[in-house]
Each structure stands twice: as C-alpha cells, then as structure tokens.
Amino acid sequence: MFYWVLKATLGPVLAVLWQPRAYGVENVPRHGPAIMVGNHLSFSDHFFGPLPLPRKITFLAKAEYFTGKGVKGFLTRLFFTGVGQIPIDRSGGKASEAALRTGLRVLEQGKLLGIYPEGTRSPDGRLYRGRTGVARMALQARVPVIPMAMINADKIMPPGQVIPRLGIRPIVKFGKPLDFSRYYGLEKDPRVLRAVTDEIMYALMELSGQEYVDRYAQSVKAELEAAAKQEKKEEQQSRRERRRAEREARRLRRAREKAERRRAGKKKEKEEGKPERQ
C-alpha cells in the first residue's frame, strides 16, 4: 500500500520538477512474472525507473540499505521497506543462493522482479560486466527479461550527492523482452549463464548508449577508492613536508634576523666607541 501512496504523492512532484521521459513502456507485460534488468547509475534510479509503469517492481536491494544508523539510516530503511524492496546479502556463497531463492519467490508470485546485474552503481557512468545471478533466475523461473535503461540519472544524483540537481531530464527506455527459452534446463552451465548475462548487458548497452567495460564495477570501485586513498595519503604527506619546510624556513629567517641584529649592534657600539661585548 505504501508503494502506491508514495508513487501517487511523489510521482507528480518528480514529473513537474524533472519532466522525465519514458519509451517502450508497452514492452513491459501487464500481467505475469518478468525480470526487469537495469543499468545502475544513481540512487534516483529507484524513483525514475518504476515511475512510468502501472505495475510495481520489487527490487533486490543491498542489505546495507536496511542496516544504516542514525536519522539517515532510519529514513533509508523506512523508504526501502515501505516500497517493498527486499534486502539481500551480496557477500557470495550461501548468501548468493539465498538471494536467488528470494528472487524466485517473487517471480512465483507473478510479480516484476528488478535487478541491477552490475551489482553496484557505476563509478563513472560506464556500463560494467554483469553478474550471472540474473541469468540463473531467468532460466530457472523461465520468465522473460526486460531491459530497463536509465539515462541522465547519474547527472541528477552523482555518487555521494544527497540533494538532486534540477534542470536535467531523466530518460528510461524499456527494451523488448529477451527470450532465453533455448537455454532452459541449462541454468547450471556456467558458460550458458555467462552467455545469457552478456546478451542482457549488450541489450542494456544498446538502449543506454553507455560505453561497455568488460570488468566488474565492484573491482573498479575498489581500485578507484584505493587510488583516492593513496592520493589523499600522498597529499597529507606533501602537506606535512611543506609544513616542515615552512618551519625550517622560519627558523632560518629568525636566525638570519638575529645575526643581523647582532651585527648591527656591534657596528653601533663600534661607531660609539664602546668596547665590543664578548
């Protein structure tokens, strides 16, 4: 219920402020289960992606959205719980199997299941390699896969930005259903899972116009974070060295000034005929 209340109240506000555009809504089935696969550019994907659809999308959301602390954590948890999002553990192994079972239950109920195959938000606006969990669900549940490409969402809410920017029009494109019935029964074959996942990501690339990178976004994020951390460390080291150099320069300046005062004093005493101090 909260989902539809939120959509009815927030939807008109989003429509007025950002004037979003949607294409290919007719490709989304009005009834029955399907997997909605999207590129993940920003937090605003959760708003603008489902907005034009008359059906609810239940997304598998990372567990961190439900475990935050403080006021921000409470509001985030309230929002995701209220709109029916399901927390999943992304640590792999048994956690991945639990996420798979959760997604299959949603599809068994005839609902739309939303998944971001990249596993995390794009760190730089490019499209990254998809994880094969989406392929396993599609083949095991035997449901169509609908590509859902977000455009400009990263410009509205770049990573780390809390207040969305105005003046940018978000676009969502729904592609034609992808049929993988030729692979049914092969959901345990890793080569098939990779082929299906790559086909999904190719469809998203065509719809979104993004540059594709055949690497996992999480790995790239880790590298960028490590590089940023190293850069910060080097900057701090550079600041420390500059401060040491400035302190040394001040010490030398004070020593020169002291020596000059001493010479000036001796010169004055000499001029006045007084004996020099030892």
N, C-alpha and C positions, 0 to 999 in steps of 0.2 A: 504493500500500500504506500509506504513512504517513497518508493521509487517514483510512482505516478504523481504523488503530491509534489515531490521535488521537481519532476520534469514539467509539471503544469505551471509551477511558480517560477522556476529558474529559466525554463525554455524561452519564454517571451523576452526576458531580460537579455539573454545571450543573443537572441535574434535581433534585438534593437541595437545593442552595443557593437556587435561584430558582424552582423549580416552574413552568417555562414551560408555556404552553398553546398548542395549535395547532388551527386549524379549517380545514376544506376540503382536507385532505391528499388526499382522493380525486380532487380536480380536477387533480392532477399526474399526467401519464401515466407508467405503469410502464415503458414502453419507447419508444424513438424520440426524435428531437430535439425540443426546445422551448426557448423563451426565457423565463427567469424574470426578471421585471422587479420591482424592489423600490424602495420609498422608502428613503432612506439617512439614518438618524438618528444612528448612532454606530458606533464600531469593533465593538461587540458584535453588530451585525447579521450579521457574518461567522460568528458562533457559533450564535446562536439561530434564524436563518433556515433554514439547511440541516438543523438538528438533527433535526426530526421526519420527514425524508424518507428512504426506503430507497435513494435514488439520490444520487449525487454531483453537486453543482453546481459547474461550473467558471466562476469569475468572471473578468472582465476587470478587473484591478486596476491602479491608477495606478503608473507606473514608480517613483515616489518610495519606494514600499514596498520596493523591491529595491535601492536605492542608498544607504540610510542608513549612517551611520558609527557606530563605537563598538559597545558591547555591545548597546544597544537596536537599532541598525540591523541587527546580525548576527542577533539573535533574530527581529526582524520579517521579515527576508529568509528565514530558515530556516523560519518558520511558513508564509509565503505560498507559498514554493517547495514545501514539503512537502505542502501540501494541494492542489497542482496549480493554483494561481492563475496567470494569465498577465499579465505586465506590458505595459502599453500607454502610448504617448506621447500625451498629451492636448493637445499644442500646436496641433493643427489641421493643415489642408492634407494633405500626404503622410502625416503621422503618423496622421490620421484614416482614410485609406484603408488603411493597414497594420493598424490596429485592426479595421476592417471585415473584411479578409481573414482575420485571425486568428480572429475570431468565427465566420465562415462555415466555417472548417476544423473548429472544434469541433462545429458543428452537422452537418457532413457525416459526422462520426464517430458520429452518433446520440446525442450527449450532451446534457445540460441545460446551457445557457449562461446565466450570471447577469449581469445588467446593472443598474446604477443610472442610470436615464435623466437624473436631475438633474445627474449628472456630478461631484458632490461632496456631502459631508454637509450637511444642512440647518443653517444657522447659528442657527436659533431654533425648530426643531420644526415649522415650517410646510412645506407641500409646494410645490415650485417647478417652474417650467416645464421640461419635458423636452426633451432634445436629440434630434434626428431620426435619429441613427445607429441607434437601436434599431429604428425603422421600416424603414430600408433593409435591415437584416439580416433582419427578419421577412418582408419582401416578396421579397427576393432568394432566401432559403433556403426560403421557402414553408412555414413552420412555425408552430404555434400560439404564442401569447403568454400566459403565466400570470402574473397579478398576484400579488405577494407583499408583503403589507403588514405592516410591523413596528409594534408599539405598545409604548410604555414603554421602548424601548431607549435613548432619549436621557436618561432618568432614571437608568438604571443606569450609563451611562458618558457623561456630558456631554462635549462637546468640550474637550480639554485635560486631562481627568481620567484618571489611569493606573490607579488601583485602583477596581474596580467596586463599586457600592453594593449592599448586601443589603436584603432586605425589599421589593423591587419585583418584581412578576411580569411577565415579558415575554410578549407575545402575538404570534403570527404567524398571519395569515389568508391562505389561498390562494384566489384567486378562480377563477371558471370560465374556461376557455380562451377567449381572444379570437380570433375567426376573421377574417382580413383577406383572404381569397381573392378578394373582389370587387375588390381593388386589385392583384392580381398582374399583373406586366408594367408597372406604373406607378412602379417604385421610383426613377425619375429625375425624377419630377414633384415639385417642392418643395411644392406645395400639398397633394398627396396625403400626402407624408411628414409634414407638419405636422398634417394631419387625423388620421392614424393615431396619431401621438405624443400628440396631445391626448386622443384616446379612451383611450389607455393610462393617461395621467395622471388622467383622470376616474375610471377604474376604481380606481386606487390611492387617490384621494381618498375615494371611497365606502367602500372597505374600511377605511382607516385612520382616517377621521373627521377628518383634518387640514384646516386652513384652506389653501386654494389661493392661491398668489401667481403671477400671470402675468408673472414675471420670472425670469431665470436666477439660480440660487443663487450662482454664482461672482461675479456683479456685485454682489449684495447683500453677500456676504462682503467684497469689496474695499472697498465703502463703509463697512461696519462697522469694518474694520481701519483705514481712513483716519480715520474719526471717533475711534476709540480712540487712534490715534497723535496726532491733533490735541489730544485731551483730555489725553493724557499730556504733550504739549508745553506746553499751557496750564498744567497743574498744576505742571510744573517751573518755568515762568516765574513762576507765582504764588509758589512756594516761594522762588525767588531774590529776588523783590520783598519777601517777608516777612522774609527774612534781612537784606536791605539796610535795611529799616525797623527791624528789631531792632537792627542795628549802629548806626544813626543815633540810635535812642532811647538806647542805652547810652552813646554819645558825649555826647549832650546831658545825660544824667544825671550822667556823670562831670564834665562841665563845670560843672553846677549845684553839685555837691557840692564841687568845687574852689573855686568862687566863694564858697560858703557858709563853707568853712573859712577862706578869706582874710578874709572879713568878720568872722568870729568871732575870728580872730587880731588883727585891727586893733582890734576892740572891747575885747579883753582887754588889749592894750597900752595903750589909752587909759585904761582903768579903772585900770591900774597906774601911770599917769603917765609911761610911756615914750614917747619920740618915735616917731611913725609912720615905718615904713620907706617909702622912696621906691620 
